[in-house]
Amino acid sequence: MSKQIPVGISNRHIHLSPDHLKQLFGEVHELTELKPLSQPGQFAAAESVTIVGPKGEIQKVRVLGPVRRETQIEISRTDAFKLGINPPVRDSGDTEGTPGLRVVGPQGEVELDKGVIIAARHIHFHTSDAESFGVQNGDKVKIKTQGERAVIFDHVLCRVHDNYALDCHLDTDEGNAAGLKTGDTVELIKD
């Protein structure tokens, strides 16, 4: 019997540090929740910024909240071509040795010397879901999509925590390649 996992297609976005939030939006600004995300406590904010690379820029990049210790920008490979940078595929938070960008907000701008990644595909598991699926934090699995563009994605990181909700995160390039949209499901394949 196969167990299905819901998919969330992750568009480009930015997580801001408290200092960068102030620089971009003003000294006393707090993020305004636009809509909740699949993970408890996480939200898409009403705020957006422009990111500027050596070859181009992308406007209206959504800020996600709440604020984080360090600013991090997650883009797709297609976005990277437009911007003229070559970020690595990394797990969230692993930004050492990554390229930076200029970030422009309504009240100022920030020149990042690092922080741009292409997020590694991953699945969030609540601890009870992880037990049910037979996976542990840090495991790598495969997932199989359905439909006329069905593919198998390899090297999918399992992230397990009591605060997570079951959800597979893929970027827009991966979603488009497989004909997936948020709310579709994938099947876990264990080696």
Backbone bond lengths (Angstrom), bond angles and torsions (degrees), N, CA, C in turn:
res aa  C-N    CA-C-N  psi(-1)  N-CA   C-N-CA  omega(-1)  CA-C   N-CA-C  phi
1 M - - - 1.447 - - 1.529 109.34 -
2 S 1.320 117.75 129.04 1.463 120.77 -179.51 1.518 109.99 -89.07
3 K 1.322 114.23 147.23 1.459 119.95 176.00 1.513 108.02 -110.55
4 Q 1.309 114.96 130.83 1.456 120.68 -176.47 1.532 110.89 -94.32
5 I 1.322 114.86 146.44 1.465 122.73 179.01 1.520 107.75 -122.70
6 P 1.337 117.94 128.92 1.460 119.17 177.36 1.525 111.43 -68.04
7 V 1.324 115.17 150.29 1.466 121.87 -177.42 1.526 109.86 -110.38
8 G 1.316 114.86 140.28 1.462 121.99 169.77 1.517 107.98 -120.78
9 I 1.320 117.43 117.84 1.470 121.06 177.56 1.526 107.33 -85.50
10 S 1.309 114.78 120.62 1.461 121.15 -173.07 1.524 110.74 -98.18
11 N 1.320 115.95 112.30 1.462 121.55 175.77 1.532 108.90 -78.23
12 R 1.321 116.52 167.37 1.469 120.62 177.36 1.524 110.18 -52.92
13 H 1.329 116.37 142.56 1.456 120.67 179.30 1.521 110.47 -161.98
14 I 1.324 115.02 170.89 1.460 120.99 -179.66 1.522 109.27 -133.71
15 H 1.335 114.99 139.43 1.459 123.42 170.29 1.525 105.57 -106.41
16 L 1.329 117.96 129.82 1.461 121.36 -175.92 1.521 112.14 -108.33
17 S 1.338 114.73 145.18 1.462 120.92 169.57 1.528 107.77 -77.64
18 P 1.324 118.24 160.79 1.473 120.11 177.55 1.539 112.69 -56.58
19 D 1.327 117.65 -41.98 1.469 120.75 -179.81 1.520 112.03 -64.04
20 H 1.335 117.00 -43.25 1.461 120.17 -179.52 1.532 111.26 -69.64
21 L 1.330 117.37 -33.61 1.465 120.48 174.97 1.527 109.81 -58.54
22 K 1.343 116.91 -44.52 1.468 121.17 179.38 1.523 111.35 -64.41
23 Q 1.332 116.39 -43.93 1.462 119.99 -178.38 1.531 112.13 -63.92
24 L 1.325 116.61 -36.70 1.463 120.73 -175.50 1.525 113.42 -86.03
25 F 1.339 117.24 -33.19 1.463 120.43 -171.54 1.521 114.78 -121.22
26 G 1.327 118.07 -5.32 1.456 119.78 179.10 1.514 112.24 115.56
27 E 1.308 115.22 154.94 1.467 123.31 -170.76 1.527 114.17 -56.85
28 V 1.319 118.36 -39.68 1.471 120.06 -174.31 1.532 112.58 -111.42
29 H 1.307 117.18 18.09 1.466 120.43 -176.10 1.532 111.48 -73.99
30 E 1.326 115.84 139.06 1.463 121.75 171.28 1.521 108.01 -122.04
31 L 1.325 116.62 146.89 1.460 120.65 -178.84 1.526 111.03 -63.95
32 T 1.325 115.54 141.80 1.457 122.80 178.42 1.526 108.49 -102.28
33 E 1.329 116.82 119.11 1.464 120.00 -178.60 1.522 110.35 -69.14
34 L 1.337 115.54 123.42 1.455 122.04 176.55 1.531 110.09 -92.21
35 K 1.352 115.79 -48.72 1.468 120.07 176.69 1.521 109.19 -158.78
36 P 1.337 116.84 148.48 1.470 119.91 178.64 1.526 110.63 -72.34
37 L 1.331 115.75 151.80 1.461 121.91 175.55 1.530 109.28 -100.57
38 S 1.313 116.74 178.40 1.465 120.45 -175.00 1.523 112.83 -66.18
39 Q 1.332 117.62 -27.63 1.456 120.42 -178.96 1.527 110.48 -90.73
40 P 1.328 117.35 130.71 1.462 121.22 -176.22 1.531 112.09 -53.19
41 G 1.338 115.73 132.80 1.456 121.54 178.09 1.515 115.16 84.67
42 Q 1.324 117.98 -10.46 1.468 122.30 -179.81 1.530 108.58 -94.89
43 F 1.347 116.43 146.58 1.456 118.84 -179.27 1.523 111.83 -151.22
44 A 1.327 114.61 153.99 1.463 121.52 168.94 1.518 105.76 -83.68
45 A 1.324 115.88 128.86 1.461 121.05 -179.11 1.524 109.82 -90.61
46 A 1.313 115.69 160.03 1.464 121.08 176.12 1.530 110.52 -69.68
47 E 1.332 116.66 -23.04 1.464 121.90 -176.48 1.529 112.04 -76.15
48 S 1.327 115.06 148.21 1.465 121.40 173.53 1.521 108.75 -142.39
49 V 1.337 114.65 163.67 1.463 121.58 -179.01 1.523 109.11 -134.57
50 T 1.319 115.97 171.82 1.459 122.48 171.15 1.523 107.40 -108.57
51 I 1.337 116.34 133.51 1.464 119.63 174.83 1.526 108.34 -108.51
52 V 1.346 115.54 137.10 1.458 121.61 -172.49 1.521 109.69 -125.65
53 G 1.336 115.78 123.58 1.459 121.86 176.92 1.507 110.58 -112.83
54 P 1.336 117.76 -175.68 1.468 121.71 -178.56 1.523 114.37 -62.35
55 K 1.353 117.99 -28.37 1.468 120.68 -175.66 1.518 114.42 -109.63
56 G 1.316 117.84 -16.43 1.453 118.53 -175.98 1.511 112.22 -175.03
57 E 1.320 114.61 -176.86 1.464 120.16 -179.93 1.519 110.03 -137.11
58 I 1.322 114.65 159.35 1.456 121.86 175.16 1.522 107.18 -129.08
59 Q 1.319 115.39 121.70 1.462 121.06 -179.19 1.523 110.44 -91.57
60 K 1.314 114.75 164.51 1.466 123.32 174.96 1.532 112.72 56.98
61 V 1.331 116.63 45.35 1.461 121.43 174.92 1.530 107.09 -82.00
62 R 1.317 116.00 119.77 1.461 122.57 -173.39 1.526 111.47 -67.14
63 V 1.331 115.50 135.78 1.463 122.07 172.37 1.525 107.21 -87.78
64 L 1.344 116.32 133.92 1.460 120.94 174.79 1.520 108.84 -106.84
65 G 1.314 115.64 146.02 1.451 120.32 -179.62 1.507 111.14 -122.45
66 P 1.319 114.98 169.29 1.458 128.17 2.11 1.530 112.02 -76.88
67 V 1.343 116.24 177.62 1.460 120.00 179.15 1.524 109.78 -61.39
68 R 1.324 115.27 157.17 1.466 121.84 -179.46 1.527 109.70 -122.45
69 R 1.312 114.52 170.26 1.469 120.21 179.60 1.522 111.03 -60.92
70 E 1.344 117.41 -41.58 1.461 122.27 -179.17 1.521 110.41 -128.37
71 T 1.317 115.54 148.08 1.467 120.66 176.11 1.526 109.31 -73.52
72 Q 1.320 115.73 137.06 1.457 122.20 179.18 1.522 108.43 -142.79
73 I 1.336 116.47 135.61 1.459 122.54 177.29 1.521 107.92 -114.01
74 E 1.331 116.36 129.08 1.462 121.35 178.22 1.523 108.51 -114.04
75 I 1.338 115.14 120.96 1.455 121.43 -178.01 1.527 109.41 -130.32
76 S 1.321 116.47 173.07 1.462 121.74 174.89 1.527 109.50 -95.64
77 R 1.313 116.80 169.14 1.470 121.01 175.98 1.530 109.72 -61.84
78 T 1.324 117.55 -39.09 1.464 121.37 177.89 1.534 110.54 -59.67
79 D 1.341 117.22 -43.69 1.468 121.16 176.30 1.534 110.57 -60.17
80 A 1.326 116.28 -41.00 1.465 120.76 -178.13 1.526 111.02 -60.70
81 F 1.344 117.31 -40.14 1.470 120.53 177.22 1.520 110.31 -61.28
82 K 1.323 117.07 -44.36 1.462 121.33 -179.15 1.528 111.41 -62.87
83 L 1.330 116.21 -38.74 1.462 120.89 -177.63 1.529 112.80 -80.58
84 G 1.334 116.82 -22.84 1.459 120.79 -178.82 1.512 113.78 83.10
85 I 1.333 116.61 33.51 1.461 121.10 177.29 1.524 109.48 -127.92
86 N 1.340 116.23 168.82 1.460 120.75 -177.85 1.532 109.92 -131.49
87 P 1.342 117.46 73.75 1.465 119.08 -179.46 1.522 111.69 -74.81
88 P 1.328 117.00 150.76 1.466 120.27 177.61 1.533 110.77 -81.43
89 V 1.330 115.18 161.53 1.459 121.41 169.67 1.520 105.83 -80.31
90 R 1.323 115.79 122.40 1.465 120.63 -174.94 1.521 110.93 -142.48
91 D 1.347 114.21 158.25 1.457 120.27 169.67 1.516 108.10 -73.66
92 S 1.306 116.38 149.54 1.459 121.63 179.34 1.521 110.41 -54.90
93 G 1.330 116.09 134.73 1.457 122.06 179.75 1.507 114.64 92.65
94 D 1.334 117.88 -15.35 1.471 122.08 -179.35 1.530 108.79 -93.27
95 T 1.331 116.60 84.43 1.465 120.73 -172.47 1.526 114.36 -111.19
96 E 1.323 118.19 0.58 1.474 119.08 178.86 1.525 109.54 -62.37
97 G 1.330 116.29 133.16 1.459 120.92 177.22 1.515 114.21 77.70
98 T 1.327 117.53 13.12 1.464 120.57 179.23 1.529 109.75 -96.96
99 P 1.326 117.30 158.78 1.467 118.78 178.60 1.527 111.45 -73.73
100 G 1.309 114.74 163.77 1.456 121.59 174.84 1.518 109.94 -113.15
101 L 1.315 115.55 -178.69 1.467 123.80 179.49 1.524 108.14 -151.71
102 R 1.310 115.19 169.69 1.460 120.24 169.09 1.523 107.55 -93.58
103 V 1.327 116.17 132.61 1.457 122.91 179.99 1.524 107.49 -114.86
104 V 1.332 116.09 125.92 1.464 121.12 -176.32 1.531 109.23 -115.91
105 G 1.336 115.14 125.47 1.456 121.98 176.98 1.520 110.08 -118.22
106 P 1.322 117.48 -179.06 1.462 120.47 -177.18 1.533 114.25 -70.00
107 Q 1.338 117.71 -21.14 1.464 120.38 -177.02 1.524 113.59 -114.09
108 G 1.329 117.89 -1.95 1.461 119.66 -178.63 1.509 110.90 170.08
109 E 1.323 115.23 -172.63 1.463 119.99 178.08 1.519 110.40 -141.87
110 V 1.331 114.44 161.00 1.455 122.85 -177.92 1.514 107.80 -132.22
111 E 1.337 116.59 134.85 1.465 121.71 173.87 1.522 107.31 -100.89
112 L 1.330 116.53 109.18 1.466 120.91 179.82 1.523 109.80 -86.75
113 D 1.325 116.97 135.52 1.463 119.31 175.24 1.522 111.94 -93.55
114 K 1.334 117.10 -7.55 1.470 123.36 175.74 1.520 107.84 -161.53
115 G 1.339 115.75 172.05 1.455 119.19 172.08 1.510 116.55 122.18
116 V 1.353 118.58 -2.59 1.464 120.01 -179.47 1.526 109.27 -97.51
117 I 1.335 115.77 124.55 1.468 120.86 178.78 1.525 110.49 -133.81
118 I 1.310 114.45 160.78 1.459 122.10 162.32 1.529 103.52 -99.99
119 A 1.307 117.02 114.50 1.461 120.68 -173.37 1.526 110.89 -64.83
120 A 1.325 115.21 131.23 1.460 120.52 175.19 1.527 108.78 -65.04
121 R 1.329 115.98 139.50 1.464 118.92 177.88 1.523 109.05 -62.30
122 H 1.324 115.22 140.67 1.459 119.29 -175.29 1.528 110.80 -156.21
123 I 1.325 113.72 163.85 1.461 121.03 176.43 1.525 107.76 -124.33
124 H 1.332 115.99 128.98 1.462 121.71 171.92 1.525 107.48 -87.06
125 F 1.322 116.12 127.27 1.463 121.93 176.04 1.523 109.08 -121.11
126 H 1.342 117.55 129.48 1.451 119.03 164.32 1.526 105.42 -66.54
127 T 1.316 118.43 153.12 1.467 120.26 -177.33 1.526 112.14 -55.29
128 S 1.323 117.80 -36.73 1.471 119.94 179.13 1.529 111.07 -68.98
129 D 1.345 117.73 -36.37 1.468 120.58 176.14 1.524 110.60 -66.40
130 A 1.327 116.71 -41.14 1.466 120.83 179.71 1.521 110.51 -59.76
131 E 1.324 115.81 -42.25 1.464 119.74 178.30 1.520 110.28 -63.13
132 S 1.332 116.54 -43.64 1.461 121.42 -179.66 1.532 111.74 -62.91
133 F 1.345 116.70 -38.81 1.467 121.22 -179.62 1.528 112.29 -85.19
134 G 1.328 117.97 -11.41 1.457 121.58 179.58 1.518 113.53 74.20
135 V 1.337 116.81 36.86 1.468 120.60 178.84 1.524 109.85 -122.62
136 Q 1.334 114.66 160.57 1.458 121.41 177.27 1.518 109.38 -125.45
137 N 1.323 115.91 160.02 1.453 121.37 177.95 1.529 109.97 -55.47
138 G 1.322 116.59 128.88 1.472 121.61 179.53 1.513 114.68 95.07
139 D 1.340 117.81 -13.34 1.472 119.74 176.57 1.527 109.31 -61.08
140 K 1.332 115.64 152.86 1.464 121.80 171.80 1.522 107.21 -115.50
141 V 1.336 115.39 132.24 1.459 121.33 -177.40 1.526 109.43 -130.85
142 K 1.325 114.93 176.83 1.467 122.07 172.44 1.524 107.93 -111.71
143 I 1.322 115.00 151.76 1.457 119.82 173.40 1.519 108.71 -128.93
144 K 1.329 114.83 145.17 1.461 121.03 179.59 1.517 108.84 -114.56
145 T 1.331 115.62 129.84 1.461 120.44 177.14 1.527 108.67 -92.27
146 Q 1.323 115.87 174.01 1.460 121.01 179.64 1.522 109.18 -122.20
147 G 1.314 116.30 172.63 1.456 120.98 175.54 1.512 112.70 98.24
148 E 1.336 115.62 -174.84 1.466 120.34 -173.76 1.522 113.86 -71.65
149 R 1.326 118.17 -15.09 1.474 120.85 176.62 1.524 110.16 -114.65
150 A 1.326 117.50 33.44 1.465 122.56 -176.17 1.526 111.23 -56.19
151 V 1.321 115.19 136.77 1.463 122.21 177.46 1.521 108.64 -139.24
152 I 1.324 114.87 166.53 1.460 121.28 170.40 1.522 107.07 -114.43
153 F 1.338 116.21 122.98 1.461 121.39 175.22 1.520 108.39 -96.45
154 D 1.323 116.08 131.04 1.462 123.24 179.75 1.528 109.06 -102.40
155 H 1.318 116.44 169.03 1.476 122.80 175.17 1.527 111.76 57.08
156 V 1.325 117.00 46.76 1.468 121.92 178.22 1.529 107.38 -94.60
157 L 1.322 116.16 117.64 1.462 122.50 -176.26 1.522 111.30 -74.64
158 C 1.320 117.13 134.69 1.463 122.75 173.69 1.528 108.56 -94.75
159 R 1.315 115.68 122.75 1.463 121.77 177.99 1.524 107.37 -115.90
160 V 1.324 116.46 117.55 1.459 122.14 -172.23 1.528 109.85 -116.89
161 H 1.334 116.00 130.85 1.465 120.70 178.14 1.524 109.39 -161.69
162 D 1.322 115.99 152.63 1.473 121.07 177.92 1.525 112.68 -63.41
163 N 1.348 117.12 -22.42 1.465 120.47 -177.61 1.527 113.56 -96.44
164 Y 1.339 117.99 1.01 1.458 119.89 -177.76 1.528 111.31 -89.43
165 A 1.330 114.96 155.69 1.458 122.53 171.61 1.530 107.18 -115.38
166 L 1.322 117.34 143.61 1.461 122.31 -176.60 1.531 110.66 -58.40
167 D 1.338 116.77 119.44 1.458 121.96 -179.83 1.520 109.06 -168.54
168 C 1.323 116.68 134.78 1.464 123.24 176.06 1.528 108.23 -98.29
169 H 1.328 117.25 125.57 1.462 120.86 -178.90 1.525 111.06 -106.33
170 L 1.321 114.99 120.01 1.460 123.64 175.28 1.519 107.72 -122.73
171 D 1.340 117.45 154.13 1.469 118.09 177.18 1.531 110.10 -87.32
172 T 1.326 115.79 176.11 1.468 120.06 -174.26 1.523 112.31 -64.46
173 D 1.330 118.25 -35.09 1.469 119.73 177.72 1.526 110.46 -62.93
174 E 1.329 116.78 -44.63 1.465 120.82 179.99 1.529 110.27 -66.18
175 G 1.321 116.39 -43.65 1.457 120.45 178.85 1.520 112.14 -60.51
176 N 1.337 116.24 -44.77 1.465 120.33 179.74 1.527 111.59 -64.94
177 A 1.334 117.00 -40.97 1.464 120.66 -179.33 1.528 111.52 -60.89
178 A 1.337 116.20 -34.07 1.461 120.51 -177.24 1.526 112.89 -99.63
179 G 1.322 117.40 1.75 1.455 120.28 -178.59 1.520 112.88 66.60
180 L 1.340 117.17 32.02 1.463 122.07 -177.88 1.519 111.78 -97.97
181 K 1.322 114.89 154.43 1.462 121.36 170.92 1.527 107.77 -136.57
182 T 1.314 115.75 161.47 1.461 120.12 177.99 1.519 109.43 -55.65
183 G 1.329 114.52 133.33 1.468 120.61 -179.11 1.514 113.42 101.82
184 D 1.351 117.60 -19.51 1.462 119.78 173.20 1.530 108.51 -67.22
185 T 1.310 116.28 173.18 1.468 119.53 179.32 1.518 111.02 -126.80
186 V 1.328 114.87 157.36 1.459 122.42 175.86 1.529 107.74 -128.89
187 E 1.330 114.73 160.10 1.457 120.88 -179.90 1.528 109.58 -105.60
188 L 1.314 117.78 132.66 1.454 122.65 176.88 1.511 110.44 -76.49
189 I 1.339 116.39 132.08 1.459 122.06 174.74 1.521 107.22 -119.61
190 K 1.308 117.10 119.48 1.464 120.65 177.89 1.518 109.24 -99.00
191 D 1.338 116.10 139.27 1.471 120.18 177.87 1.509 110.98 -71.37
